Amino acid sequence: MSKIRAHKGAPYARILGVGGYRPVRVVPNEVILERIDSSDEWIRSRSGIESRHWANDEETVAAMSIEASGKAIANAGVSAEQIGAVVVATVSHFSQTPAIATEIADKLGTAKAAAFDISAGCAGFGYGLTLAKGMVVDGSADYVLVIGVERLSDLTDPEDRATAFLFGDGAGAVVVGPSEEPHIGPTVWGSEGDKAATIKQTVPWDQFRIGDVSQLPLDSKGEVKFPAITQEGQAVFRWAVFEMAKVAKEALDAAGLTADDLDAFIPHQANERIIDSMVKTLKLPEHVTVARDVRTTGNTSAASIPLAMERLLATGEAKSGDTALVIGFGAGLVYAATVVTLP
């Protein structure tokens, strides 16, 4: 017989508040076109992107996270001292250790909250949300702060015609807390590591130690390029369109819902053509509001879902209490989908 005493938290969990931060600088397609041979019409037709936000030197991963988190905590009606854990989803914090979550937890004024980073690309927010739900129900934390944050402008090759226009910067955060009713559905998540090469970093960090410039990519000026994100666009597009619609449907089924029960659809803001295809495949009714934050925010990876959620609520396109299907997918390849009640 086990001697370990069990500890149980809340019956269920829910998102209590959301906050977002977009850098001050707005970068239109015209700026991107200064370095690549393309056109505004081509970029819009292929991705739906009109502009994106790029961070300045002061808008660090930590600074953007703190701004977004402060709003989420205030909207949740709790204090920073009540946050028991801080989970940060990001691929663009360049220090291997310590986790940026520890700095954020400290500067927010939490009472020594557990804090860690996760790397799950564009599905990172979904992974973090799932972990947060588990902590609240398990009782290891009463309130969990989940942050998706990226400075992808640091990992963008401005001369890569296939990706230079895609990425943006920003931070989105939610507070997950206790609930007497289920407001976060079961998560359908997974990975397909055999497709890992379709989205990757151009050069591993340790390759810079070899001292042989001939082994590293050079820019148009003959200078060594900083590592950037590269992808096989068509392969990723096909995977997202055909496979992720299935995952989204599985998440609806797991929650015991149908498309008719939804008020909003908040997919990862990767590409508007992917979003349109998923809407069609899922046969979403016209009353379902579809997040299209990608148009003016670009692809912000782990930050894209909470940023899109925050904008829908701020503009009134969605309201508190609405039922939303969220799905993230990207590098790994990894994915996570669930149904939530909007805060």
C-alpha positions in Angstrom: 0.0 0.0 0.0 1.4 3.4 -0.9 2.4 5.8 1.8 2.2 8.8 -0.4 -0.7 11.2 0.4 -2.6 12.4 -2.7 -3.3 16.1 -3.2 -6.1 17.3 -5.3 -6.7 20.8 -6.7 -9.7 22.3 -8.4 -12.3 20.1 -10.1 -11.6 21.8 -13.4 -9.6 24.7 -14.9 -10.3 27.7 -17.1 -8.7 30.7 -18.7 -9.4 33.6 -16.4 -7.6 36.5 -18.3 -5.6 37.2 -21.4 -3.2 39.9 -22.3 -1.0 40.8 -25.3 1.9 43.0 -26.4 2.8 44.0 -29.9 6.1 45.9 -30.5 5.7 49.6 -31.4 7.4 49.3 -34.8 5.0 48.3 -37.6 6.8 46.8 -40.7 4.8 46.9 -43.9 5.5 44.6 -46.8 7.3 47.4 -48.6 10.2 47.2 -46.1 10.5 43.4 -46.7 10.6 44.0 -50.4 13.8 46.0 -50.1 15.7 42.8 -49.6 13.8 40.2 -51.7 12.6 40.0 -55.3 8.8 39.8 -54.8 5.8 42.1 -54.6 3.2 43.2 -52.1 0.5 41.4 -54.2 2.5 38.1 -54.1 3.0 38.3 -50.3 -0.7 39.0 -49.6 -1.9 36.4 -52.0 0.4 33.7 -50.6 0.1 34.5 -46.9 -2.5 37.2 -46.3 0.1 39.2 -44.5 0.0 43.0 -44.9 2.4 44.0 -42.1 4.0 42.7 -38.9 5.6 44.1 -35.7 9.3 44.0 -35.1 10.8 44.6 -31.7 13.4 47.3 -30.9 16.3 46.8 -28.5 14.3 47.5 -25.4 11.5 45.1 -26.4 13.2 42.0 -25.3 11.6 38.6 -24.8 11.3 39.3 -21.1 10.1 42.9 -21.5 7.3 41.9 -24.0 6.3 39.0 -21.7 6.0 41.2 -18.7 3.8 43.7 -20.5 1.5 40.9 -21.8 1.5 39.1 -18.4 0.6 42.2 -16.4 -2.5 42.7 -18.6 -3.5 39.0 -18.3 -3.1 39.0 -14.5 -5.1 42.2 -14.1 -7.9 40.8 -16.4 -8.0 37.6 -14.4 -8.6 39.6 -11.2 -5.7 38.0 -9.3 -2.4 39.3 -8.0 1.1 38.3 -9.1 1.7 36.8 -5.7 -1.1 34.2 -6.4 0.7 32.9 -9.5 2.1 29.5 -8.6 3.8 28.7 -11.9 5.0 30.5 -14.9 5.3 28.6 -18.2 7.0 30.4 -21.2 6.7 28.9 -24.7 9.4 30.4 -27.0 12.0 29.4 -29.5 13.7 32.9 -29.6 15.2 33.2 -26.1 18.9 32.8 -27.0 20.3 32.0 -23.5 20.4 28.2 -23.1 20.1 28.7 -19.3 18.6 30.0 -17.1 15.0 29.8 -18.4 13.6 33.3 -19.2 10.6 32.3 -17.2 12.5 32.7 -13.9 13.4 36.3 -14.7 9.8 37.0 -15.7 8.4 35.4 -12.5 10.7 37.5 -10.4 10.0 40.8 -12.2 6.3 40.3 -12.0 6.5 39.9 -8.3 5.4 36.3 -7.9 6.1 34.6 -4.6 8.9 32.4 -5.9 6.6 30.7 -8.5 7.8 27.6 -10.3 9.1 28.8 -13.7 10.3 27.1 -16.8 10.5 27.4 -20.6 9.2 25.0 -23.2 10.2 24.7 -26.8 7.3 23.4 -29.0 7.4 25.9 -31.8 4.0 27.2 -33.0 2.2 24.6 -30.8 4.0 25.9 -27.7 1.0 27.8 -26.3 -1.2 24.7 -26.6 1.4 22.7 -24.8 1.7 25.3 -22.0 -2.0 25.6 -21.6 -2.3 21.8 -21.2 0.4 21.8 -18.6 -1.3 24.7 -16.8 -4.6 22.9 -16.7 -2.9 19.8 -15.2 -1.2 21.8 -12.5 -4.5 23.5 -11.4 -6.4 20.2 -11.3 -3.5 18.4 -9.7 -3.2 21.1 -7.0 0.4 22.0 -7.6 -0.6 25.6 -8.4 -3.7 27.6 -7.9 -3.0 29.9 -10.8 -0.7 29.4 -13.7 0.6 32.1 -16.1 1.1 30.8 -19.6 3.1 33.0 -22.0 3.8 32.6 -25.7 6.5 35.0 -26.8 8.8 35.4 -29.8 11.3 37.8 -31.3 11.3 36.0 -34.7 12.8 39.0 -36.4 16.1 37.8 -34.8 15.7 34.5 -36.6 14.5 35.8 -40.0 16.8 35.8 -43.0 15.8 39.0 -44.8 17.1 37.7 -48.1 15.2 34.5 -48.0 12.3 35.0 -50.4 10.3 32.1 -49.0 10.3 33.2 -45.3 11.4 36.9 -45.1 7.9 38.2 -45.0 6.4 35.6 -42.6 7.6 36.3 -39.1 6.7 38.9 -36.5 7.4 39.6 -32.8 5.1 39.8 -29.8 3.9 38.2 -26.6 0.5 36.9 -25.5 -0.3 35.5 -22.0 -3.2 33.9 -20.2 -3.9 33.1 -16.5 -5.3 29.6 -15.9 -7.1 29.0 -12.6 -9.7 26.9 -10.9 -13.2 26.3 -12.1 -16.3 24.3 -10.9 -17.1 23.4 -14.5 -15.0 22.2 -17.5 -13.8 25.2 -19.5 -10.7 23.7 -21.1 -11.4 20.5 -23.1 -9.1 17.5 -23.6 -6.0 18.2 -25.6 -5.3 16.4 -28.8 -1.5 16.7 -29.3 1.4 14.9 -30.8 4.5 15.0 -33.0 5.7 13.8 -36.3 9.5 13.8 -35.9 10.0 12.2 -39.3 9.1 15.6 -40.8 11.4 17.6 -38.5 13.5 18.9 -41.4 10.6 20.7 -43.0 10.9 23.6 -40.5 14.3 24.1 -38.9 17.1 26.4 -38.0 19.5 26.9 -40.8 22.7 26.5 -38.8 23.0 24.9 -35.3 24.5 27.2 -32.7 27.6 24.9 -32.1 28.5 25.2 -35.8 29.8 28.7 -35.2 32.6 27.2 -33.1 34.2 25.4 -36.1 36.1 28.5 -37.2 35.7 27.7 -40.9 33.6 30.4 -42.6 33.4 28.4 -45.7 31.0 26.0 -43.9 28.6 28.8 -43.0 26.0 30.5 -45.1 26.9 34.0 -46.3 24.7 37.0 -47.1 24.9 39.2 -50.2 27.7 41.2 -48.7 29.8 38.1 -48.0 29.2 38.2 -44.3 28.3 35.2 -42.2 24.5 34.9 -41.8 23.1 34.6 -38.3 21.0 31.4 -37.9 17.5 31.7 -39.2 14.3 29.7 -39.5 13.9 28.0 -42.9 11.1 25.8 -44.1 9.8 23.7 -47.0 6.8 25.8 -47.7 4.7 23.4 -49.8 5.3 20.4 -47.6 4.4 22.4 -44.5 1.3 23.8 -46.2 0.0 20.4 -47.3 0.6 18.9 -43.8 -1.1 21.8 -42.1 -4.1 21.8 -44.4 -4.8 18.1 -44.6 -3.6 16.8 -41.2 -4.4 19.6 -38.8 -8.0 19.8 -39.8 -8.3 16.2 -38.7 -6.6 17.1 -35.4 -9.0 20.0 -34.9 -12.0 17.7 -35.5 -10.6 15.2 -33.0 -10.4 18.0 -30.4 -14.0 18.9 -31.0 -15.0 15.2 -30.7 -13.0 14.9 -27.5 -14.9 17.8 -26.0 -18.2 16.3 -27.1 -18.9 19.2 -29.4 -19.5 19.9 -33.1 -18.6 22.8 -35.3 -22.1 24.2 -34.7 -21.4 24.6 -31.0 -18.4 26.9 -31.7 -18.5 30.7 -31.4 -14.9 31.2 -32.5 -12.0 29.5 -34.2 -8.5 30.6 -33.2 -5.9 28.7 -35.2 -2.1 29.4 -35.2 -1.6 32.4 -37.3 0.8 30.9 -39.9 -0.8 31.7 -43.2 -4.3 32.9 -44.1 -4.6 30.3 -46.9 -4.1 27.6 -44.4 -6.7 29.1 -42.1 -9.2 29.4 -45.1 -8.6 25.8 -46.0 -9.1 24.6 -42.4 -12.4 26.5 -42.2 -13.6 24.9 -45.4 -12.5 21.4 -44.4 -14.1 21.7 -40.9 -17.3 23.1 -42.5 -17.5 25.9 -39.9 -20.8 27.7 -39.9 -20.9 31.4 -40.8 -21.7 32.4 -37.2 -18.2 31.2 -36.1 -15.7 34.1 -35.8 -12.4 33.2 -37.4 -9.2 34.8 -36.0 -7.2 36.5 -38.8 -4.6 38.3 -36.8 -1.9 37.1 -39.2 -2.8 40.0 -41.6 -1.2 42.7 -39.4 0.8 40.6 -36.9 2.4 37.9 -39.1 3.4 34.5 -37.8 4.5 35.0 -34.2 4.8 31.2 -33.5 4.1 30.5 -29.8 2.6 34.0 -29.3 0.1 33.8 -32.2 -2.9 32.1 -30.5 -3.0 34.3 -27.3 -2.4 37.4 -29.4 -5.2 36.5 -31.7 -7.5 35.6 -28.7 -6.7 39.0 -27.1 -7.5 40.9 -30.3 -10.8 39.1 -30.9 -11.9 40.0 -27.3 -10.6 43.6 -27.6 -12.4 44.3 -30.8 -15.6 42.7 -29.7 -15.5 40.1 -32.5 -15.7 37.5 -29.7 -17.0 37.9 -26.2 -16.3 36.4 -22.7 -18.0 33.0 -22.4 -17.7 32.2 -26.0 -16.6 28.6 -27.0 -13.5 28.6 -29.1 -11.5 25.9 -30.9 -7.7 26.6 -30.7 -5.0 24.7 -32.5 -1.3 25.3 -32.9 1.1 23.5 -35.2 4.6 23.9 -36.4 8.3 23.0 -36.1 8.9 19.5 -34.9 6.5 18.8 -36.4 4.2 19.2 -33.4 0.6 20.1 -32.8 -1.9 20.7 -30.0 -5.6 21.4 -30.2 -8.3 21.9 -27.6 -11.6 23.7 -27.0 -11.8 26.5 -24.4 -14.2 29.0 -23.0 -12.9 32.5 -23.6 -12.2 34.6 -20.5 
